[in-house]
């Protein structure tokens, strides 16, 4: 009981940390990403405290394991879309503020309960179990760095998938955020489209020094339904891999770049200058 009490105190201290003004000044990148969703993290902590009293199991790091259904958390947050809540949770896991437990590493009873739940409901995946680390200085620093990385790589919650991480970070990171999908590889069709997007993008950059995501998408031809959506989805999926592999950067057009690449700055209907984001080599 004393051990359980200490873990609950850790969760309560985390809540205090999330409400501390120091978060905005010391960890600005993290604050920018989560400040609008602090209430959601508070709810997750309350669920963790409530579940901890019943489950009383620890993960490999000594943090209390707990469970909640996505539908439950969606209702508690007064949200409508379970899918959006799921994607928000994926972001928290990426930042290191929440952990998903690999089903293979669950205590025996939890593993059996998860398998039984999956079988009785005919779900593709088992239920997710979670844990929340103590928000120490090291954890906050890591989350701040991951927040900067999120912005730098142009990640968007809506399109943030296991494939995004496989391409941009490798299998270990993909398994950390999506442990239930461990072993799932990139489909042949997605890989072919990704290669074509990068091939066309490099050609356009070689021709004039720069390009845009929309220009790349417009210059490849697919024979499938929802071609426009699919190309846009895949473009976002390969961003990190594409930029890192070929020394590219995506940034807003400015006067210096316009002069360097001889780009005429576009204007809108009101005659105001527009500064679209272009892709070019870092050096």
C-alpha positions as CSV (number, residue, x, y, z in Angstrom):
1,X,0.0,0.0,0.0
2,X,2.9,2.3,0.8
3,X,4.4,1.7,-2.7
4,X,1.1,2.4,-4.3
5,X,0.7,5.6,-2.3
6,X,4.1,6.8,-3.5
7,X,3.2,6.2,-7.1
8,X,0.0,8.1,-6.7
9,X,2.0,11.0,-5.2
10,X,4.1,10.9,-8.4
11,X,1.0,11.4,-10.5
12,X,-0.2,14.2,-8.3
13,X,3.2,16.0,-8.6
14,X,3.0,15.6,-12.4
15,X,-0.4,17.5,-12.3
16,X,1.3,20.3,-10.4
17,X,4.1,20.4,-12.9
18,X,1.6,20.7,-15.8
19,X,0.0,23.7,-14.1
20,X,3.3,25.4,-13.2
21,X,4.2,28.6,-15.1
22,X,7.8,27.4,-15.2
23,X,6.7,25.0,-18.0
24,X,6.2,27.9,-20.4
25,X,9.5,29.6,-19.7
26,X,11.8,26.6,-19.2
27,X,10.4,24.2,-21.8
28,X,8.8,26.5,-24.4
29,X,8.6,24.0,-27.3
30,X,6.8,21.5,-25.1
31,X,4.5,24.2,-23.7
32,X,3.5,25.4,-27.2
33,X,2.4,21.8,-28.1
34,X,0.5,20.9,-25.0
35,X,-0.8,24.1,-23.4
36,X,-4.2,23.8,-25.1
37,X,-4.5,20.2,-24.1
38,X,-3.4,20.3,-20.4
39,X,-6.9,19.4,-19.3
40,X,-6.7,16.2,-21.3
41,X,-3.4,15.2,-19.6
42,X,-5.1,16.0,-16.2
43,X,-7.9,13.6,-17.0
44,X,-5.4,10.9,-18.0
45,X,-3.7,11.4,-14.7
46,X,-7.0,11.1,-12.8
47,X,-7.7,7.8,-14.7
48,X,-4.2,6.6,-13.9
49,X,-4.8,7.3,-10.2
50,X,-8.2,5.6,-10.2
51,X,-7.0,2.5,-12.1
52,X,-3.8,2.3,-10.1
53,X,-5.8,1.6,-6.9
54,X,-7.4,-1.4,-8.6
55,X,-4.6,-2.9,-10.8
56,X,-1.6,-2.3,-8.7
57,X,0.9,-3.5,-11.4
58,X,4.2,-1.8,-12.4
59,X,5.9,-1.6,-15.8
60,X,9.6,-2.2,-16.3
61,X,10.5,1.3,-15.2
62,X,8.5,0.9,-12.0
63,X,5.6,3.1,-13.1
64,X,2.0,2.0,-12.4
65,X,0.2,0.3,-15.3
66,X,-3.4,1.4,-15.9
67,X,-6.1,0.9,-18.6
68,X,-8.8,3.0,-20.1
69,X,-10.8,2.6,-23.2
70,X,-10.6,5.3,-25.9
71,X,-14.4,5.6,-25.8
72,X,-14.2,6.3,-22.1
73,X,-11.6,9.0,-22.3
74,X,-13.4,10.5,-25.3
75,X,-16.6,10.8,-23.2
76,X,-14.8,12.2,-20.2
77,X,-13.2,14.9,-22.3
78,X,-16.6,15.7,-23.9
79,X,-15.2,14.9,-27.3
80,X,-17.0,13.3,-30.2
81,X,-14.2,11.6,-32.2
82,X,-12.5,8.6,-30.7
83,X,-10.1,8.7,-33.6
84,X,-8.9,12.2,-32.7
85,X,-8.4,11.3,-29.1
86,X,-6.4,8.2,-30.2
87,X,-4.2,10.5,-32.3
88,X,-3.7,12.9,-29.4
89,X,-2.6,10.0,-27.2
90,X,-0.1,9.0,-29.9
91,X,1.4,12.4,-29.7
92,X,1.7,12.2,-25.9
93,X,3.5,8.9,-26.2
94,X,5.8,10.3,-28.9
95,X,6.7,13.2,-26.5
96,X,7.3,10.8,-23.6
97,X,4.5,12.1,-21.4
98,X,2.6,8.8,-21.6
99,X,3.8,5.3,-22.3
100,X,2.0,2.5,-24.1
101,X,2.9,-1.0,-22.7
102,X,4.1,-3.6,-25.2
103,X,1.6,-6.4,-24.9
104,X,4.5,-8.9,-24.6
105,X,5.7,-7.1,-21.5
106,X,2.4,-7.1,-19.6
107,X,2.1,-9.0,-16.3
108,X,0.6,-12.5,-17.0
109,X,-2.9,-11.7,-15.7
110,X,-3.2,-8.5,-17.7
111,X,-1.9,-10.3,-20.8
112,X,-4.6,-13.0,-20.5
113,X,-7.3,-10.4,-19.8
114,X,-6.2,-8.4,-22.9
115,X,-6.3,-11.5,-25.1
116,X,-9.7,-12.5,-23.8
117,X,-11.1,-9.0,-24.4
118,X,-9.7,-9.0,-27.9
119,X,-11.2,-12.4,-28.7
120,X,-14.6,-11.7,-27.2
121,X,-14.9,-8.4,-29.1
122,X,-13.3,-9.7,-32.3
123,X,-10.9,-6.7,-32.3
124,X,-7.8,-6.6,-34.5
125,X,-5.6,-5.4,-31.7
126,X,-5.6,-6.0,-27.9
127,X,-6.6,-3.3,-25.5
128,X,-3.9,-0.8,-24.7
129,X,-2.3,-0.6,-21.3
130,X,-0.5,2.6,-20.3
131,X,1.8,4.1,-17.7
132,X,2.8,7.7,-16.9
133,X,6.4,8.4,-15.9
134,X,7.4,10.9,-13.2
135,X,7.8,14.3,-15.0
136,X,11.4,14.8,-13.8
137,X,13.7,17.4,-15.3
138,X,15.1,14.7,-17.6
139,X,11.6,13.7,-18.8
140,X,10.6,17.3,-19.3
141,X,13.8,18.0,-21.2
142,X,13.2,15.0,-23.4
143,X,9.6,16.0,-24.1
144,X,10.8,19.6,-25.0
145,X,13.3,18.1,-27.5
146,X,10.7,15.8,-29.0
147,X,8.4,18.8,-29.3
148,X,11.0,20.7,-31.3
149,X,11.5,17.6,-33.4
150,X,7.8,17.3,-34.0
151,X,7.6,20.9,-35.4
152,X,10.9,20.6,-37.3
153,X,9.8,17.5,-39.1
154,X,6.3,18.9,-39.9
155,X,4.4,16.2,-38.2
156,X,0.6,16.6,-38.0
157,X,-1.5,14.5,-35.6
158,X,-4.0,13.6,-38.3
159,X,-1.4,11.9,-40.5
160,X,1.0,10.7,-37.7
161,X,1.3,6.9,-38.3
162,X,3.6,4.0,-37.6
163,X,4.8,4.3,-41.2
164,X,5.8,7.9,-40.5
165,X,8.0,6.8,-37.6
166,X,9.4,3.8,-39.5
167,X,10.5,6.0,-42.3
168,X,11.8,8.9,-40.2
169,X,13.1,7.2,-37.0
170,X,13.3,3.5,-37.5
171,X,11.6,0.4,-36.0
172,X,12.5,1.0,-32.4
173,X,10.8,4.3,-32.2
174,X,7.8,3.1,-34.2
175,X,7.4,0.2,-31.8
176,X,7.6,2.6,-28.8
177,X,4.7,4.7,-30.0
178,X,2.7,1.8,-31.7
179,X,3.7,-1.3,-29.8
180,X,0.5,-3.2,-30.8
181,X,1.7,-2.9,-34.5
182,X,5.1,-4.3,-33.8
183,X,6.4,-6.2,-36.9
184,X,4.0,-4.4,-39.3
185,X,6.0,-3.4,-42.4
186,X,5.4,-0.8,-45.1
187,X,3.1,-2.0,-47.9
188,X,4.6,-2.4,-51.4
189,X,2.1,0.2,-52.8
190,X,3.0,2.8,-50.2
191,X,6.7,2.2,-50.8
192,X,6.4,2.6,-54.6
193,X,4.5,5.9,-54.2
194,X,7.0,7.1,-51.6
195,X,9.9,6.4,-54.0
196,X,8.1,8.2,-56.9
197,X,7.3,11.3,-54.7
198,X,11.0,11.5,-53.7
199,X,12.2,10.9,-57.3
200,X,10.0,13.7,-58.7
201,X,10.8,16.0,-55.9
202,X,14.6,15.7,-56.5
203,X,14.1,16.2,-60.2
204,X,12.2,19.5,-59.5
205,X,14.9,20.7,-57.1
206,X,17.7,19.9,-59.5
207,X,15.9,21.8,-62.2
208,X,15.2,25.1,-60.4
209,X,16.7,24.7,-56.9
210,X,13.3,24.4,-55.1
211,X,9.8,22.9,-55.2
212,X,6.7,22.6,-53.1
213,X,4.7,19.7,-51.8
214,X,1.8,20.5,-54.0
215,X,4.0,20.7,-57.1
216,X,5.5,17.3,-56.3
217,X,2.0,15.8,-55.9
218,X,0.8,17.4,-59.1
219,X,3.7,15.8,-61.1
220,X,3.1,12.2,-60.2
221,X,0.3,10.1,-61.7
222,X,-1.5,7.4,-59.8
223,X,-4.3,5.1,-61.0
224,X,-6.4,4.6,-57.9
225,X,-9.4,6.1,-56.1
226,X,-8.9,9.2,-54.0
227,X,-5.6,9.9,-55.8
228,X,-5.3,13.5,-54.5
229,X,-5.9,12.5,-50.9
230,X,-3.5,9.6,-51.1
231,X,-0.7,11.6,-52.6
232,X,-1.1,14.3,-49.9
233,X,-1.2,11.6,-47.2
234,X,2.0,9.9,-48.5
235,X,3.7,13.3,-48.9
236,X,3.2,14.0,-45.2
237,X,4.2,10.4,-44.3
238,X,7.6,10.6,-46.1
239,X,8.6,14.2,-45.0
240,X,11.1,13.2,-42.3
241,X,12.7,10.5,-44.4
242,X,12.8,12.7,-47.5
243,X,14.3,15.8,-45.8
244,X,16.9,13.8,-43.8
245,X,18.0,11.5,-46.6
246,X,18.7,14.3,-49.1
247,X,19.6,17.3,-46.9
248,X,16.4,19.2,-47.5
249,X,14.5,21.8,-45.5
250,X,11.0,23.2,-45.8
251,X,10.6,26.8,-44.9
252,X,8.4,29.8,-45.7
253,X,9.5,31.9,-48.7
254,X,11.2,35.1,-47.8
255,X,13.0,37.9,-49.7
256,X,16.4,36.2,-49.5
257,X,15.1,32.9,-50.8
258,X,13.1,34.7,-53.5
259,X,16.2,36.4,-54.7
260,X,18.4,33.3,-54.5
261,X,16.0,31.2,-56.6
262,X,14.5,34.0,-58.7
263,X,11.0,33.4,-57.4
264,X,8.3,35.9,-57.9
265,X,6.5,36.4,-54.6
266,X,2.8,35.7,-55.2
267,X,0.0,38.0,-54.1
268,X,-3.6,37.3,-53.1
269,X,-6.8,38.8,-54.4
270,X,-6.3,41.8,-52.1
271,X,-2.8,42.4,-53.5
272,X,-1.1,41.3,-50.3
273,X,2.1,39.3,-50.7
274,X,2.0,35.6,-49.8
275,X,4.9,33.5,-48.5
276,X,4.3,29.8,-49.3
277,X,6.5,27.1,-47.9
278,X,9.2,25.8,-50.3
279,X,11.5,22.8,-50.2
280,X,15.2,23.3,-51.0
281,X,18.6,22.0,-50.0
282,X,19.9,23.2,-46.6
283,X,23.2,24.4,-48.2
